[in-house]
């Protein structure tokens, strides 16, 4: 086994701690909420529609 394979095996065999994963999802949800609020009421227009 090469050094790289050994490193991969050691690094990726460890599970991500639950609290870190939860923090990630919480942040992702907050970002999605802000994004949705910023874009509320704006209809996406097709490129062809914009030119008309």
RADALIN-V27232 format. One record per residue. PSI is psi in degrees with one decimal (none if undefined). NEAR is the number of other ideal C-beta (glycine too) atoms within 12 Angstrom. D_FIRST is the distance of its C-alpha to the first C-alpha in Angstrom with 1 decimal. Layout:
BEGIN
psi:PSI near:NEAR d_first:D_FIRST
psi:PSI near:NEAR d_first:D_FIRST
END
This chain:
BEGIN
psi:133.3 near:9 d_first:0.0
psi:167.2 near:8 d_first:3.8
psi:-39.5 near:9 d_first:6.7
psi:-43.7 near:11 d_first:8.1
psi:-41.2 near:12 d_first:6.1
psi:-45.4 near:12 d_first:6.6
psi:-45.7 near:12 d_first:10.0
psi:-45.4 near:13 d_first:10.8
psi:-44.2 near:13 d_first:10.2
psi:-42.2 near:12 d_first:12.4
psi:-45.8 near:12 d_first:14.9
psi:-8.0 near:12 d_first:15.6
psi:-17.0 near:11 d_first:15.7
psi:129.4 near:10 d_first:18.8
psi:153.1 near:9 d_first:22.0
psi:131.3 near:14 d_first:24.5
psi:139.0 near:10 d_first:27.4
psi:-40.6 near:10 d_first:30.5
psi:-34.7 near:10 d_first:32.8
psi:-39.8 near:13 d_first:30.7
psi:-42.5 near:13 d_first:30.5
psi:-40.6 near:13 d_first:34.3
psi:-39.4 near:14 d_first:35.1
psi:-47.6 near:15 d_first:33.3
psi:-36.7 near:15 d_first:35.3
psi:-45.9 near:14 d_first:38.5
psi:-43.0 near:14 d_first:38.1
psi:-41.6 near:14 d_first:37.3
psi:-42.1 near:14 d_first:40.4
psi:-41.2 near:14 d_first:42.6
psi:-42.3 near:14 d_first:41.6
psi:-39.4 near:14 d_first:42.3
psi:-46.1 near:14 d_first:45.6
psi:-42.1 near:13 d_first:46.6
psi:-43.7 near:13 d_first:45.6
psi:-43.5 near:13 d_first:47.7
psi:-40.0 near:12 d_first:50.6
psi:-34.7 near:11 d_first:50.6
psi:8.3 near:12 d_first:50.6
psi:133.6 near:10 d_first:53.1
psi:-3.0 near:8 d_first:56.0
psi:117.4 near:10 d_first:54.5
psi:131.0 near:9 d_first:54.4
psi:130.1 near:9 d_first:51.6
psi:144.6 near:10 d_first:53.5
psi:155.8 near:9 d_first:52.3
psi:-37.8 near:8 d_first:52.2
psi:-38.9 near:7 d_first:55.0
psi:-34.3 near:9 d_first:57.1
psi:-34.1 near:9 d_first:56.9
psi:-29.3 near:7 d_first:58.3
psi:none near:7 d_first:61.3
END
